[in-house]
């Protein structure tokens, strides 16, 4: 039983691709990040090389994996319990893993990983994964309509995506990621009754039958009017129309407002994940 580490995306896909795709809901982050790297190249998220890994069990079969695109945390997919402890030990000794400053893992796995790593937990956030059941329209319906963002909207979309990242503590989004979503028709703007953009919601390309909503953002001055619910409803419908069998999203468990919106739209909780930055 062992982990294999590499900077080679093709090797990771050949070894772990089938195992990751076999559980596309839990592994949604792995699948969408992998898809972005395939479309936009290995430095889609920064000029630092991504790191990939996969776990081979005692039977010789690959049972899951992880990826890390610095400066973002390492994302650990669904793996056996023994793989979690082994990865935590490897984080402290493997040169290829040096510089990794945090991780995103299923809640119970995150606790085991931090303990095996041997570094005290610092900042910690819990994200809840939701999957869409029966899509319900916002009630009451917000005024306005959704439309796909166009090239002319790029300055506004960049500004709002950067504001969203700052609110949630993520690094600023790269230009390539914003353009990719706009060019692919996967960035929706909600316009108010006067035709002014009031919120945005994006969705990812379909990977292994799944698509994930995010980001969802409303400027502070336009909140509490249902615009984010309208944009999210439109994005979820567009993701299904694009072929997604499962539509997913993450929400911060510490934010009851967004959680309530998603539940009313028909999203159902699946599992919690911990995002941990050790001290």
Helices and strands as residue ranges (DSSP letters): E 2-6, H 9-21, H 28-40, E 51-56, E 62-68, E 74-76, H 81-91, G 95-97, E 103-106, H 107-117, E 123-132, E 145-148, G 151-153, H 154-168, H 175-183, E 187-191, E 197-203, E 210-217, G 220-222, H 227-241, E 246-252, H 256-265, E 267-277
